[in-house]
Amino acid sequence: MGHHQLHSILCTLCLLFVGNCYSNLSDNVDQEKDRINYLPGQPSNVGFNQYSGYVTSNQQAGRALFYWLTESPTNRGPESRPLVLWLNGGPGCSSVAYGAAEEVGPFRINSDGKSLYLNPYSWNKLANLLFLESPAGVGFSYSNTSSDLYTAGDQRTAEDAYTFLVNWFERFPQYKHRDFYIAGESYAGHYVPQLSQIIYERNKGIQNPVINFKGFMVGNAVTDDYHDYIGTFEYWWTHGLISDSTYKTLRISCDLGSATHPSSECIKSLDLADKEMGNIDPYSIYTQTCNNTSSLRRRLKGHYPWMSRAYDPCTERYSQIYFNLPEVQKAFHANVTSITYPWQSCSDIVGNYWADSPLSMLPIYQELISAGIRIWVFSGDTDSVVPVTATRYSIDALKLPTVTKWYPWYDKSKVGGWSQVYKGLTLVTVTGAGHEVPLHRPRQALILFRSFLDNKPMPSS
């Protein structure tokens, strides 16, 4: 019996007994097309399902966003686990290259750029992870309208991500009504709250929403330009990275309270700070750089250098090799005729031509806190790009009542960082972690993630 005959008979039976199931069957066919049977170089003992492919976010312009779903291991009951969407920032950087391959995903790339090993602290142990390359023009995501690459911005990125989710849930109906969270870092400090706001507002009045949004968490997140700058310059100065005079000049010339972009005086001051800091990795100030490639070309919403295993600052190079292998692109179902070639971990075009970027996310925080949405903010304390001082100033500006005062949290009797619980928001710092907390402190990041999902405070003993 042919596939189409079988499909027809099944649908007839569905119509007779349980109503029209045609769309569900076709969704499952699309889902199966996206199944990854095997990634080149992956270990043999992989006990979870993975899918990847494209979901249209704008039919007219031909924008299609690439996703990679890594479910929880089958022995951990993926059907009962929540769904978590992970977004990297930039703007213009790939969630597959960074979040998936170097931070919270189940695989890491070996230094040969051709083989993978398992991440023992992968977040898919606790949740089904959905990595999205966003906006169009980033990673494997593409647009058939080339001008889209030069006009991307916050608003369109949020709208496209929402459309992606609506369509993705149709392809994966088993996730409808499941507890759903969003997580991300750096410039995703804009993406995550903005997408959260759209979902919250469009869910209003719906009894049992398909996108059952429960909360979000962001790390070392760009939040409020004014407070981010004040806190960043203070971090540089108090950590001995810049001179007293440069600190004073930055405070005067880079007052972003009323401006969208840094002034020419501010850019001169940032260049001076760059020279004074020398050849450090600004995303992790106490660790080595990858062959002197780190620089502060910062815009304070920067692209990322990365590390792996014990500590390897060159991991981004391994991603560049792996995700450009034709056999890898085939396994991922990547549309290589449409993507910007070669595949890159960050798109300079998208990042450099960013169209709109609101000065502050704090009004969205206020709206979602009032709505009872769970919000956690975490910060690695050795990051000088979006440092812990910037995060603390931004949270302080919300003027939230304190529920639990500042306290150390522990991992195996060692201080893992500090935390403070406010009414409607939890702040967690991770000691010794840079800009990418799960990269530098993977075990502590998994503890953090578990506490967030359980909505329990960080372990205090």
C-alpha positions, 0 to 999 in steps of 0.5 A: 500500500502506498504512503498516500493511500494510507494517509487517505484511509487514516484521514477517512477513519479520523473523519468518521470517528474523531473529526478532521485530523488531516491538518494534524497528520500533515503537521506530523509529516512536516515534523518528521521531515525536520527530524535530525537522524544523525549529526556528523561527528556526534557521539553514539550514546545520544538518547534524545530526539532532535529536529531542525528546519525552517518556519516562515515568519513573513510570507510576503518578504520570504523571511524564514527562521531556522530552528534547532530543537533538542528534546530532553532525553527519552529516559527523562520524560520529554513529554512532561518537561517544559519548552524553553526558547533560547535567543542569542543577541548581537544583534546579529549573532547565532543561537545555534553557534553560541547558545546551542553549541557553546553554552546550554545545548547538549553538544560541544564541538571539538577543536578539530571542528568536525566532531562533537562531545556531550555537554554534561551540564546541558539544559536539555536535562531539565527542559526541551530546548528550542534554539532560534536564529533570529532575525532573518539573515543570521546564521541559517535564517534567510530572507528572499528580500535582500533589503531585509538584512539592512533594515532589521531592528527590535520591533520586526525581530520581535514580531517575526519571532512571535509569528515563528512561534505561532507557526512552529506550534502548529508543526509541533502540536504536542507542545501546545499548552505546555509550560513555555519559557524564554531565555537569552543573554546580552542583546537578547536582553531586548529580544526576550522581554519584547517577545515576552510582551507580545505573547503576554498581550496576545494571550490576554483573555484566552482561557487556555493559550497555545503559547502557555507563557510562564516567564523569562530569564536573561543573563548579562543583559542589555537592559537600559542604556543610561544605567548600563553605561553608568554601571559599565564605566564604573565596573571598568574603573573599580576593576582597575581597567581604566584610568581615573581621568578616562573614567571621568571623561566617559561619565561626561561624554557618554551620558546616554540619558537623552541620546539614541547613539553615542556621540563622537566624543563618547566614541573617542573616550571608548577608544581611549578606554580600549587602548588602556585596557590592552589585550584582554578579553572584555567578555571575561577579564581574567582569562586568556584571549584567543591569539590576541583576537579580542578587541573592544569594538564594543558598542556595548552590545557586542559580538562574542568570543567563546570558550569550551571544556576546561577553558578554550577561548577559541571555540568560536573558530570550531563553530565556524568550521563545523557549521560550514561543513556540507554534510553538517548543513545537509543533516540540519536541512539548511537551505544553503542556496538562500543563506548568506554564504559562508555561514557565520556566527555573527552577521556584521550586516545585520548588526551594523545596520540595526534600525531601531533599539529602544533606550530602555526595557524597564517599562516592559519589565514593569508591565510584566511584573504587574502581570505576575510573569516570572522574571529572573536576571542573572549576571556573570561577575567577570564580564566587562561588556554588560557587567554586574554593576550595569545590571544592578543599576537597571534593576535598582531603577525599577524600585521594587520592594525586597523580599529576600535580602542579598545572600550568598548561594552555594554549590557543594559548600562553595559560594556560587554567587549571590542573589536577591529576591525582589517582589516580581524579580529575582537577581542572581550573580555567578562568581567567576563567570564572564559574559556567557555564564553557562560557558564559564560556569556550566554546573552553576548555570544548570543549578540556576536554571533548575531553580528558575524552572522550579521557581525556588530561591538559589540554594543558601547552604 
